[in-house]
Amino acid sequence: METYEYPGYRCGPCPPGFQGNGTHCADINECAHANPCFPGSKCINTAPGFRCEPCPRGYKGNLISGVGADYAKASKQVCTDIDECNDGNNGGCDPNSVCTNTMGSYKCGPCKAGFLGNQTVGCAPLKSCSSPTHNPCDINGYCMFERNGDISCACNVGWAGNGNVCGRDTDLDGYPDEPLPCIDNDKHCKQDNCRLTPNSGQEDADNDGIGDQCDDDADGDGIKNVEDNCRLLPNKDQQNSDTDSFGDAWRRM
């Protein structure tokens, strides 16, 4: 920046971001003079001006850049702590454990009351036969202590399921009248294929969803059981070479 005066000239002030007498101008290091950036965010001096790198991990805030020491002093970078424990994922800690927010970070703590375990194996609900609050068994089941210290559940007579979930079992064959929402896919949670006829094996020769014990055509060959000479093997022709009570299909087994 120059101002000419005849027969010579004179120099004006240094431009923003520089200091000197006009003849010689040196860059102002705003980072050193004003320390405008948040602790932990690197301040980068430019010529002219400065800029702050993003807030440190665990903080959020604005990006700052500008020119001049006065601007740097008046425009400090502000970074605020991020509460990781309120991110909807409990900070990455086990969902049933304590998450403690700290400045710029967080800590995963012990399991919450009513849960047992740690961050490595997870926090599972406490189970206890003696405490109604921690008894995992269905209201129509009962709780048993095992020799190894574990507990297990079983359904009462007239009910079926895995013990944690029990449903009515009208024919007392160990399978519920309706399907149960068991998370372990226990076979005894599947709906009884003969609700009124005991069939603990749940056999179903023709796979039609109706158990052999209550299916009037168990093999699905179109011939009723009372007339079928092979009740559990499809044989529409009912061929019986020796004219006994059993169709030839039995002999081919």
C-alpha positions in Angstrom: 0.0 0.0 0.0 1.7 3.2 -1.1 0.9 6.9 -1.2 3.0 8.9 -3.6 4.1 12.5 -2.9 6.1 14.4 -5.5 9.1 14.2 -5.8 9.1 11.1 -3.6 6.6 8.8 -1.9 5.6 7.5 1.5 4.3 4.1 2.6 0.9 3.6 4.2 0.1 1.2 7.0 0.6 -2.5 6.7 -2.4 -4.5 5.5 -4.6 -6.5 7.9 -2.8 -9.5 9.3 0.6 -7.8 9.1 2.5 -5.5 11.4 5.4 -3.0 10.7 6.1 0.5 9.6 4.9 0.2 6.1 8.3 -0.2 4.7 8.6 -3.6 6.2 5.6 -5.6 7.1 5.7 -9.0 8.9 2.9 -11.5 9.3 1.1 -11.4 12.7 1.0 -14.8 14.3 -2.6 -14.7 15.7 -2.2 -18.2 17.2 0.6 -17.0 19.4 -0.8 -13.5 20.2 -4.5 -14.4 20.8 -4.7 -18.2 21.2 -8.1 -18.3 19.5 -8.6 -22.0 19.2 -10.2 -24.4 21.7 -7.7 -26.4 23.8 -6.9 -29.5 21.8 -7.7 -27.9 18.5 -4.7 -27.0 16.5 -4.3 -23.4 15.5 -2.7 -22.9 12.1 -1.2 -19.5 11.3 -1.5 -18.4 7.7 -0.1 -15.3 5.9 -2.3 -13.4 6.6 -4.7 -14.8 9.2 -5.3 -18.0 11.0 -7.6 -21.0 11.2 -8.6 -23.5 13.8 -8.9 -27.2 13.1 -12.2 -29.0 14.1 -13.1 -29.5 17.7 -11.4 -32.5 19.4 -13.0 -35.8 19.4 -15.9 -35.8 21.9 -16.7 -32.2 21.3 -18.7 -30.2 18.8 -18.5 -26.6 17.7 -17.7 -24.1 15.0 -14.8 -23.7 12.7 -13.0 -20.4 13.1 -10.8 -18.5 10.7 -9.9 -14.9 10.2 -7.3 -12.2 9.9 -5.8 -10.0 12.6 -5.0 -10.2 16.3 -8.1 -8.2 17.3 -10.4 -10.5 15.4 -8.7 -13.6 16.9 -9.2 -12.2 20.4 -12.9 -11.4 19.8 -13.8 -14.6 18.0 -12.7 -17.5 20.1 -13.5 -21.0 19.0 -16.2 -22.6 21.2 -16.4 -26.4 21.6 -19.0 -28.1 23.8 -19.0 -31.6 25.1 -20.9 -34.3 23.3 -23.0 -36.5 25.7 -22.2 -39.9 24.1 -24.5 -41.6 26.7 -27.5 -39.9 25.1 -26.8 -40.9 21.5 -29.6 -43.5 21.5 -27.1 -46.4 21.8 -26.0 -45.9 25.4 -22.6 -44.7 24.1 -21.8 -48.1 22.8 -21.9 -49.6 26.2 -24.1 -52.6 26.9 -27.7 -51.4 26.8 -28.3 -52.8 30.4 -25.2 -51.1 31.9 -24.3 -47.7 33.3 -22.9 -45.2 30.9 -21.2 -42.1 32.4 -20.5 -39.0 30.3 -17.2 -37.2 30.9 -15.7 -34.1 29.3 -14.8 -35.1 25.8 -15.4 -38.8 26.4 -17.5 -41.3 28.4 -17.1 -44.5 30.5 -18.9 -47.8 30.4 -19.6 -48.9 34.0 -21.2 -51.9 35.7 -24.5 -53.6 34.9 -27.6 -51.8 36.0 -29.5 -53.1 39.1 -31.3 -56.3 38.2 -28.7 -57.4 35.7 -25.6 -59.5 35.9 -22.4 -59.6 33.8 -19.9 -57.1 32.4 -19.1 -55.2 29.2 -17.3 -58.2 27.7 -20.0 -60.9 28.1 -23.0 -58.5 28.3 -25.5 -57.7 31.0 -28.3 -60.3 31.4 -31.3 -60.1 33.7 -30.8 -61.7 37.1 -32.8 -64.9 37.5 -34.1 -66.1 40.8 -36.8 -68.6 41.7 -37.2 -66.8 45.1 -37.8 -63.3 43.7 -41.0 -62.6 41.8 -39.2 -59.7 40.2 -36.4 -61.9 38.7 -38.3 -65.1 38.2 -38.1 -65.8 34.5 -40.8 -68.4 34.4 -44.3 -68.1 33.0 -47.2 -67.5 35.4 -48.4 -70.9 34.4 -45.0 -72.5 34.9 -42.7 -73.3 37.8 -39.0 -72.5 38.6 -36.4 -75.2 39.5 -32.9 -74.8 40.9 -30.3 -77.0 39.1 -27.3 -78.7 40.7 -24.9 -76.3 38.9 -26.6 -73.3 40.4 -28.6 -72.4 37.2 -32.4 -72.3 37.2 -34.8 -73.7 34.7 -38.5 -73.4 34.0 -41.2 -75.9 33.1 -44.9 -75.5 32.4 -47.6 -76.7 34.8 -49.8 -79.7 33.9 -52.3 -78.6 31.3 -49.9 -76.2 29.9 -47.0 -76.6 27.3 -44.1 -74.5 26.2 -40.5 -73.9 27.2 -41.3 -72.8 30.8 -40.6 -69.1 30.1 -43.7 -69.0 27.9 -46.6 -71.4 28.5 -49.8 -72.0 26.6 -52.9 -74.1 27.1 -52.4 -77.8 26.3 -55.8 -79.4 26.1 -54.8 -82.9 25.2 -51.8 -83.0 27.7 -49.3 -84.2 25.1 -46.7 -81.5 25.7 -47.6 -79.2 22.8 -49.7 -76.0 23.1 -53.0 -75.4 21.4 -51.7 -72.3 19.8 -48.1 -71.3 18.7 -46.0 -69.5 21.4 -43.5 -66.6 20.9 -40.5 -68.4 22.4 -37.2 -66.9 21.5 -35.3 -70.2 21.7 -37.4 -71.9 19.1 -38.1 -74.8 21.5 -40.1 -77.5 19.7 -42.7 -77.5 22.5 -43.6 -74.0 21.6 -45.0 -75.1 18.2 -48.7 -75.5 17.8 -50.1 -79.0 18.5 -51.0 -80.6 15.1 -53.8 -82.5 17.0 -55.2 -80.2 19.6 -57.7 -82.7 21.0 -55.9 -86.0 20.5 -52.6 -86.8 22.3 -49.7 -87.2 19.9 -46.4 -86.4 21.7 -44.5 -87.4 18.6 -46.4 -84.9 16.3 -46.1 -87.4 13.4 -47.5 -86.1 10.1 -47.0 -88.6 7.3 -48.4 -86.3 4.5 -47.0 -83.1 6.0 -50.4 -81.4 5.7 -50.2 -79.8 9.2 -52.7 -82.3 10.7 -51.1 -85.0 12.9 -51.6 -88.6 11.9 -53.6 -89.2 15.1 -56.4 -86.9 14.1 -56.1 -86.9 10.3 -58.8 -89.1 8.7 -56.5 -89.6 5.7 -53.0 -89.7 7.3 -51.0 -90.4 4.1 -53.0 -88.0 1.9 -53.7 -90.6 -0.8 -57.4 -89.8 -0.9 -58.5 -92.9 0.9 -59.8 -92.7 4.4 -57.8 -94.4 7.1 -60.6 -96.9 7.9 -60.5 -98.2 4.3 -56.8 -97.7 3.5 -54.7 -100.8 3.5 -51.6 -98.7 4.0 -52.6 -96.0 6.4 -49.3 -94.1 6.5 -48.0 -94.8 2.9 -49.7 -93.3 -0.1 -51.2 -96.0 -2.4 -54.1 -94.9 -4.3 -54.4 -98.2 -6.2 -54.6 -100.1 -2.9 -52.8 -103.0 -4.6 -52.7 -106.1 -2.4 -51.1 -109.1 -4.1 -51.7 -111.7 -1.4 -55.1 -110.3 -0.4 -54.2 -109.9 3.3 -54.9 -106.8 5.3 -51.8 -104.9 4.2 -51.2 -103.3 0.9 -48.1 -104.0 -1.2 -46.7 -100.6 -0.4 -45.9 -101.9 3.1 -43.7 -104.7 1.6 -41.7 -102.2 -0.5 -40.6 -100.4 2.6 
